[in-house]
Amino acid sequence: MRKLIFVTHPQVIIDPRVPLPDWQLSDEGTERMKRFAMSKAMATITAIYCSSERKARECAVILGDHRSLTFTEVRELGEIDRSATGYLPPDQLEVVIDEFYSRPLDSVYGRERAADAQTRIVCAVQRIAKEDRSPGDIALVSHGGVGCLLVAHLVAAPISRVFQQISPYGGCYFSIEGCARTLFEGWRCFEDTC
């Protein structure tokens, strides 16, 4: 059965002076992504789609180079729009994240509503599943926040932080059955299959 594999970028260089969509992978994140690109989890992919954010594009390049594939940027695979607040220190960020998931119909501190971000990511993944004509599995390189929203949808549960990726450093993935309607396999860390 064909699968879509939703991949989150690993560690980035956190720089409050740089807009969040422009953050790049750290050396550790780059090395983790290179090892994951060679893992059995990625052995059957024949198409790569990624968010337009730099860190996701960098992951797609690494994955594409290893698999001799090009990638397609899809803006709707982007992370939750946090331009209203920009960078927040970790303690403030945790408060905002808690409110974001607990109040999905509200714009928390001017950020994108969780319900809207969920609709965006679900529609993007379903459209890719329907339109892609490659013969094998599909890699979707994206972000942990929208991944959490997508998992909640796939298991038909309310939006909740309980569906977050299992590593605070990113570099996780889960699998979706081919028509993008149900979860095939839940969150795993890159290292679980390398």
Backbone as CSV, one residue per row, in Angstrom:
resi,resn,N_x,N_y,N_z,CA_x,CA_y,CA_z,C_x,C_y,C_z
1,MET,0.841,-1.193,0.000,0.000,0.000,0.000,0.879,1.247,0.000
2,ARG,0.530,2.179,-0.844,1.256,3.445,-0.921,1.006,4.278,0.336
3,LYS,2.057,5.002,0.785,1.948,5.822,1.993,2.430,7.234,1.720
4,LEU,1.961,8.148,2.523,2.526,9.488,2.602,3.272,9.548,3.928
5,ILE,4.502,9.989,3.882,5.329,10.043,5.091,5.556,11.511,5.437
6,PHE,4.971,11.939,6.540,5.045,13.325,6.990,6.295,13.468,7.850
7,VAL,7.224,14.309,7.407,8.545,14.449,8.041,8.683,15.854,8.603
8,THR,9.115,15.966,9.855,9.383,17.292,10.423,10.885,17.558,10.419
9,HIS,11.220,18.809,10.181,12.638,19.173,10.157,13.259,18.970,11.541
10,PRO,14.537,18.587,11.586,15.238,18.493,12.874,15.756,19.867,13.324
11,GLN,16.707,19.879,14.226,17.194,21.094,14.887,17.581,22.200,13.906
12,VAL,17.303,23.427,14.341,17.617,24.615,13.552,18.502,25.550,14.361
13,ILE,19.067,26.516,13.669,19.809,27.587,14.345,18.786,28.635,14.755
14,ILE,18.582,28.782,16.041,17.596,29.739,16.561,18.255,31.104,16.654
15,ASP,17.748,32.038,15.866,18.298,33.385,15.836,17.135,34.377,15.881
16,PRO,16.908,35.019,17.032,15.783,35.952,17.164,15.810,37.102,16.152
17,ARG,16.981,37.375,15.566,17.087,38.480,14.599,16.617,38.086,13.206
18,VAL,16.438,36.779,12.984,16.061,36.267,11.667,14.585,35.855,11.696
19,PRO,13.808,36.220,10.680,12.404,35.759,10.642,12.347,34.230,10.719
20,LEU,11.392,33.707,11.476,11.315,32.265,11.702,11.292,31.431,10.420
21,PRO,10.594,31.848,9.356,10.605,31.028,8.138,11.981,30.926,7.475
22,ASP,12.908,31.811,7.875,14.239,31.815,7.279,15.287,31.096,8.122
23,TRP,14.877,30.540,9.248,15.841,29.783,10.058,16.339,28.590,9.261
24,GLN,17.605,28.253,9.487,18.214,27.140,8.758,18.544,25.991,9.696
25,LEU,18.782,24.830,9.112,19.160,23.665,9.914,20.488,23.920,10.603
26,SER,20.607,23.433,11.818,21.896,23.464,12.513,22.760,22.327,11.970
27,ASP,24.031,22.297,12.362,24.906,21.194,11.929,24.347,19.856,12.394
28,GLU,23.864,19.808,13.642,23.295,18.567,14.160,22.035,18.174,13.394
29,GLY,21.191,19.161,13.105,19.981,18.888,12.336,20.304,18.381,10.942
30,THR,21.310,18.977,10.316,21.728,18.538,8.978,22.212,17.098,9.010
31,GLU,23.016,16.757,9.996,23.529,15.380,10.088,22.416,14.382,10.358
32,ARG,21.490,14.752,11.218,20.345,13.857,11.471,19.537,13.635,10.199
33,MET,19.321,14.710,9.432,18.546,14.580,8.199,19.281,13.704,7.187
34,LYS,20.589,13.836,7.105,21.366,13.000,6.175,21.251,11.526,6.541
35,ARG,21.326,11.229,7.826,21.190,9.826,8.243,19.780,9.310,7.952
36,PHE,18.779,10.156,8.211,17.402,9.741,7.957,17.150,9.511,6.468
37,ALA,17.761,10.328,5.622,17.597,10.167,4.169,18.057,8.793,3.708
38,MET,18.994,8.201,4.438,19.523,6.880,4.077,18.795,5.745,4.781
39,SER,17.786,6.063,5.576,17.105,5.042,6.371,16.107,4.248,5.542
40,LYS,15.692,3.127,6.100,14.696,2.301,5.410,13.346,3.011,5.317
41,ALA,13.085,3.952,6.216,11.818,4.692,6.166,11.690,5.500,4.885
42,MET,12.814,5.909,4.312,12.802,6.733,3.101,13.125,5.929,1.841
43,ALA,13.328,4.648,1.984,13.793,3.817,0.862,12.799,3.703,-0.285
44,THR,11.513,3.910,-0.009,10.493,3.693,-1.038,9.875,4.977,-1.568
45,ILE,10.418,6.138,-1.196,9.811,7.381,-1.671,10.190,7.647,-3.126
46,THR,9.233,8.140,-3.858,9.460,8.505,-5.262,9.010,9.932,-5.548
47,ALA,8.581,10.647,-4.520,8.190,12.050,-4.669,8.423,12.773,-3.350
48,ILE,8.805,14.039,-3.453,9.062,14.868,-2.270,8.326,16.198,-2.431
49,TYR,7.563,16.564,-1.401,6.909,17.866,-1.332,7.364,18.509,-0.026
50,CYS,7.526,19.829,-0.039,7.991,20.478,1.192,7.376,21.848,1.363
51,SER,7.394,22.289,2.594,7.034,23.647,2.960,7.996,24.613,2.283
52,SER,7.571,25.864,2.160,8.439,26.888,1.574,9.442,27.459,2.571
53,GLU,9.341,27.072,3.839,10.291,27.583,4.830,11.678,26.985,4.591
54,ARG,12.700,27.777,4.842,14.078,27.384,4.522,14.470,26.047,5.124
55,LYS,14.159,25.822,6.387,14.573,24.583,7.050,13.938,23.351,6.388
56,ALA,12.709,23.477,5.935,12.053,22.366,5.243,12.663,22.161,3.863
57,ARG,12.952,23.242,3.163,13.601,23.122,1.842,14.970,22.470,1.972
58,GLU,15.717,22.839,3.012,17.032,22.221,3.212,16.902,20.714,3.427
59,CYS,15.882,20.301,4.175,15.640,18.863,4.364,15.285,18.196,3.045
60,ALA,14.459,18.855,2.252,14.048,18.293,0.961,15.242,18.148,0.021
61,VAL,16.160,19.092,0.070,17.372,18.996,-0.757,18.196,17.780,-0.342
62,ILE,18.387,17.609,0.953,19.165,16.462,1.446,18.498,15.156,1.029
63,LEU,17.224,15.068,1.245,16.480,13.859,0.895,16.504,13.627,-0.618
64,GLY,16.279,14.686,-1.370,16.284,14.579,-2.826,17.636,14.181,-3.378
65,ASP,18.710,14.741,-2.823,20.055,14.380,-3.280,20.321,12.901,-3.065
66,HIS,19.916,12.386,-1.929,20.157,10.972,-1.639,19.314,10.057,-2.517
67,ARG,18.103,10.464,-2.822,17.180,9.620,-3.593,17.169,9.968,-5.083
68,SER,18.002,10.942,-5.495,18.031,11.411,-6.894,16.645,11.881,-7.344
69,LEU,16.016,12.691,-6.495,14.696,13.221,-6.772,14.706,14.741,-6.639
70,THR,13.865,15.396,-7.399,13.628,16.816,-7.178,12.482,16.941,-6.176
71,PHE,12.187,18.150,-5.753,11.085,18.343,-4.815,10.204,19.482,-5.286
72,THR,9.006,19.508,-4.766,8.034,20.546,-5.079,7.692,21.294,-3.803
73,GLU,7.825,22.610,-3.844,7.429,23.429,-2.700,5.918,23.626,-2.708
74,VAL,5.319,23.479,-1.545,3.883,23.696,-1.383,3.704,24.612,-0.170
75,ARG,3.327,25.838,-0.437,3.213,26.838,0.631,2.295,26.370,1.758
76,GLU,1.231,25.643,1.416,0.254,25.203,2.413,0.805,24.159,3.387
77,LEU,1.983,23.603,3.105,2.638,22.692,4.049,3.412,23.461,5.122
78,GLY,3.334,24.786,5.078,4.075,25.626,6.017,3.590,25.489,7.452
79,GLU,4.444,25.940,8.352,4.142,25.915,9.776,3.029,26.913,10.088
80,ILE,2.509,26.836,11.291,1.513,27.785,11.761,2.086,29.192,11.589
81,ASP,1.286,30.101,11.052,1.751,31.467,10.824,1.909,32.169,12.177
82,ARG,3.150,32.456,12.512,3.447,33.098,13.791,4.070,34.475,13.596
83,SER,3.815,35.072,12.418,4.400,36.371,12.104,3.907,37.482,13.033
84,ALA,2.729,37.324,13.615,2.193,38.362,14.505,3.052,38.533,15.759
85,THR,3.703,37.454,16.186,4.542,37.547,17.384,6.021,37.386,17.067
86,GLY,6.351,36.706,15.968,7.752,36.430,15.684,8.352,35.532,16.751
87,TYR,9.647,35.641,16.939,10.348,34.828,17.935,9.841,35.148,19.333
88,LEU,9.650,34.103,20.126,9.309,34.259,21.539,10.282,33.427,22.362
89,PRO,10.738,33.924,23.507,11.577,33.107,24.385,10.811,31.848,24.811
90,PRO,11.531,30.760,25.125,10.870,29.478,25.409,9.728,29.535,26.425
91,ASP,9.882,30.285,27.510,8.820,30.314,28.519,7.548,30.984,27.973
92,GLN,7.697,32.060,27.221,6.547,32.714,26.611,5.942,31.852,25.504
93,LEU,6.804,31.200,24.742,6.336,30.351,23.648,5.447,29.225,24.167
94,GLU,5.821,28.620,25.274,5.023,27.522,25.837,3.616,27.987,26.202
95,VAL,3.491,29.176,26.734,2.174,29.732,27.081,1.342,29.917,25.813
96,VAL,1.954,30.474,24.782,1.243,30.701,23.520,0.829,29.376,22.886
97,ILE,1.719,28.382,22.904,1.396,27.069,22.321,0.231,26.428,23.071
98,ASP,0.266,26.482,24.395,-0.851,25.922,25.184,-2.173,26.578,24.797
99,GLU,-2.176,27.901,24.696,-3.405,28.610,24.340,-3.832,28.298,22.909
100,PHE,-2.867,28.200,22.004,-3.161,27.908,20.596,-3.945,26.605,20.462
101,TYR,-3.487,25.553,21.127,-4.159,24.258,21.016,-5.443,24.182,21.841
102,SER,-5.532,24.927,22.923,-6.731,24.854,23.757,-7.845,25.781,23.268
103,ARG,-7.509,26.738,22.400,-8.508,27.668,21.855,-8.417,27.678,20.332
104,PRO,-8.751,26.558,19.685,-8.504,26.432,18.242,-9.290,27.388,17.358
105,LEU,-10.370,27.963,17.868,-11.168,28.891,17.059,-10.774,30.346,17.273
106,ASP,-9.781,30.577,18.126,-9.324,31.936,18.410,-7.960,32.193,17.786
107,SER,-7.730,33.447,17.436,-6.410,33.871,16.984,-5.622,34.275,18.234
108,VAL,-4.753,33.390,18.680,-4.006,33.612,19.916,-2.852,34.571,19.636
109,TYR,-2.895,35.740,20.275,-1.877,36.787,20.089,-1.710,37.159,18.619
110,GLY,-2.801,37.103,17.869,-2.759,37.490,16.466,-2.227,36.435,15.518
111,ARG,-1.895,35.262,16.033,-1.386,34.188,15.183,-2.529,33.488,14.443
112,GLU,-2.166,32.689,13.451,-3.134,31.893,12.708,-3.934,31.011,13.662
113,ARG,-5.228,30.905,13.436,-6.069,30.054,14.271,-5.732,28.581,14.020
114,ALA,-5.769,27.767,15.054,-5.476,26.337,14.915,-6.439,25.676,13.938
115,ALA,-7.713,26.042,13.999,-8.704,25.445,13.097,-8.373,25.755,11.642
116,ASP,-7.928,26.976,11.375,-7.562,27.351,9.999,-6.301,26.630,9.543
117,ALA,-5.317,26.547,10.419,-4.081,25.841,10.069,-4.366,24.365,9.815
118,GLN,-5.267,23.781,10.599,-5.613,22.377,10.397,-6.275,22.168,9.034
119,THR,-7.219,23.013,8.703,-7.884,22.905,7.406,-6.871,23.030,6.277
120,ARG,-5.959,23.974,6.403,-4.927,24.195,5.380,-4.054,22.968,5.180
121,ILE,-3.552,22.387,6.267,-2.635,21.247,6.136,-3.384,20.011,5.652
122,VAL,-4.593,19.793,6.133,-5.376,18.630,5.691,-5.665,18.729,4.195
123,CYS,-6.101,19.890,3.740,-6.409,20.066,2.311,-5.166,19.885,1.452
124,ALA,-4.028,20.411,1.905,-2.789,20.273,1.130,-2.387,18.815,1.001
125,VAL,-2.430,18.074,2.095,-2.026,16.663,2.075,-2.988,15.843,1.216
126,GLN,-4.278,16.100,1.347,-5.247,15.361,0.532,-5.093,15.675,-0.951
127,ARG,-4.809,16.937,-1.278,-4.611,17.318,-2.681,-3.368,16.630,-3.255
128,ILE,-2.289,16.607,-2.499,-1.066,15.942,-2.962,-1.336,14.459,-3.184
129,ALA,-2.018,13.826,-2.238,-2.318,12.395,-2.364,-3.138,12.117,-3.620
130,LYS,-4.058,13.000,-3.935,-4.937,12.809,-5.095,-4.211,13.071,-6.412
131,GLU,-3.349,14.079,-6.446,-2.761,14.523,-7.711,-1.417,13.899,-8.049
132,ASP,-0.662,13.452,-7.063,0.672,12.913,-7.339,0.567,11.612,-8.140
133,ARG,1.390,11.477,-9.145,1.355,10.299,-10.019,2.609,9.437,-9.901
134,SER,3.456,9.708,-8.913,4.656,8.884,-8.755,4.258,7.492,-8.259
135,PRO,5.078,6.477,-8.539,4.663,5.104,-8.232,4.835,4.661,-6.781
136,GLY,5.661,5.374,-6.020,5.962,4.913,-4.667,5.404,5.813,-3.588
137,ASP,6.040,5.762,-2.429,5.615,6.573,-1.298,5.995,8.043,-1.510
138,ILE,5.317,8.907,-0.784,5.501,10.349,-0.907,6.032,10.896,0.413
139,ALA,7.094,11.696,0.354,7.598,12.390,1.538,7.031,13.802,1.557
140,LEU,6.486,14.197,2.705,5.969,15.539,2.930,6.827,16.170,4.013
141,VAL,7.698,17.094,3.647,8.615,17.688,4.614,7.986,18.967,5.137
142,SER,7.679,18.973,6.428,6.910,20.073,6.982,7.368,20.384,8.404
143,HIS,6.416,20.601,9.306,6.714,21.153,10.622,5.869,20.476,11.701
144,GLY,6.367,20.516,12.923,5.723,19.829,14.031,4.351,20.369,14.396
145,GLY,4.177,21.689,14.351,2.893,22.274,14.748,1.749,21.823,13.859
146,VAL,1.945,21.921,12.543,0.879,21.481,11.640,0.784,19.959,11.606
147,GLY,1.887,19.278,11.903,1.832,17.822,12.013,0.921,17.390,13.143
148,CYS,0.976,18.101,14.255,0.098,17.819,15.395,-1.367,17.978,14.993
149,LEU,-1.663,19.037,14.264,-3.032,19.279,13.808,-3.496,18.209,12.824
150,LEU,-2.591,17.772,11.971,-2.924,16.743,10.986,-3.213,15.406,11.669
151,VAL,-2.402,15.038,12.652,-2.649,13.778,13.373,-4.010,13.814,14.046
152,ALA,-4.341,14.928,14.691,-5.654,15.028,15.343,-6.771,14.769,14.335
153,HIS,-6.646,15.355,13.156,-7.650,15.127,12.114,-7.700,13.659,11.694
154,LEU,-6.543,13.062,11.489,-6.477,11.683,10.989,-7.058,10.669,11.968
155,VAL,-6.998,10.983,13.260,-7.573,10.069,14.250,-8.956,10.535,14.713
156,ALA,-9.500,11.531,14.006,-10.848,12.056,14.277,-11.015,12.502,15.723
157,ALA,-10.017,13.256,16.205,-10.044,13.757,17.579,-10.020,15.288,17.567
158,PRO,-10.472,15.908,18.644,-10.370,17.368,18.729,-8.910,17.816,18.707
159,ILE,-8.683,19.025,18.252,-7.340,19.598,18.263,-6.819,19.592,19.688
160,SER,-5.595,19.090,19.853,-5.001,18.994,21.188,-3.488,18.865,21.065
161,ARG,-2.819,19.383,22.048,-1.364,19.291,22.094,-0.892,17.856,22.332
162,VAL,-1.756,16.967,22.737,-1.345,15.580,22.997,-0.856,14.881,21.728
163,PHE,-1.143,15.448,20.561,-0.737,14.830,19.302,0.579,15.390,18.761
164,GLN,1.305,16.133,19.589,2.585,16.697,19.161,3.608,15.610,18.846
165,GLN,4.622,15.992,18.041,5.712,15.072,17.758,6.415,14.690,19.059
166,ILE,7.087,13.553,19.050,7.595,12.973,20.292,8.981,13.469,20.683
167,SER,9.584,14.333,19.897,10.879,14.904,20.247,10.773,16.423,20.258
168,PRO,11.288,17.077,21.295,11.260,18.539,21.309,12.225,19.147,20.294
169,TYR,13.054,18.324,19.681,14.057,18.800,18.724,13.632,18.572,17.278
170,GLY,12.407,18.107,17.055,11.977,17.811,15.694,12.648,16.546,15.199
171,GLY,12.666,16.388,13.886,13.259,15.178,13.332,12.411,13.955,13.639
172,CYS,11.104,14.075,13.363,10.164,12.981,13.580,9.363,12.758,12.307
173,TYR,8.622,11.671,12.281,7.777,11.392,11.120,6.631,10.479,11.511
174,PHE,5.587,10.489,10.689,4.501,9.527,10.804,4.028,9.194,9.399
175,SER,3.291,8.099,9.276,2.835,7.634,7.967,1.314,7.692,7.869
176,ILE,0.854,8.048,6.683,-0.564,8.163,6.384,-0.870,7.198,5.257
177,GLU,-2.016,6.526,5.319,-2.362,5.641,4.202,-2.585,6.494,2.955
178,GLY,-2.448,5.865,1.806,-2.308,6.547,0.529,-3.341,7.564,0.132
179,CYS,-4.587,7.421,0.522,-5.580,8.420,0.113,-5.704,9.537,1.150
180,ALA,-4.814,9.538,2.126,-4.688,10.619,3.118,-5.915,10.781,3.992
181,ARG,-6.541,9.678,4.337,-7.724,9.734,5.192,-7.468,9.228,6.613
182,THR,-6.520,8.331,6.793,-6.270,7.766,8.123,-4.774,7.638,8.406
183,LEU,-4.469,7.619,9.687,-3.097,7.439,10.139,-2.702,5.976,9.968
184,PHE,-1.542,5.743,9.370,-1.047,4.384,9.179,-0.121,3.994,10.330
185,GLU,0.771,4.902,10.698,1.709,4.663,11.800,1.991,6.001,12.470
186,GLY,1.926,6.047,13.803,2.102,7.291,14.547,3.527,7.805,14.581
187,TRP,3.713,8.872,15.341,5.002,9.565,15.424,6.147,8.621,15.785
188,ARG,7.250,8.790,15.091,8.506,8.110,15.404,9.645,9.108,15.222
189,CYS,10.738,8.914,15.950,11.938,9.745,15.754,12.753,9.186,14.593
190,PHE,13.506,10.044,13.943,14.393,9.612,12.847,15.198,8.384,13.260
191,GLU,15.741,8.439,14.460,16.662,7.388,14.904,16.004,6.037,15.088
192,ASP,14.688,5.998,15.118,13.996,4.720,15.277,14.156,3.805,14.071
193,THR,14.560,4.372,12.925,14.670,3.555,11.727,16.026,3.670,11.041
194,CYS,16.926,4.490,11.552,18.221,4.677,10.886,19.148,3.492,11.102
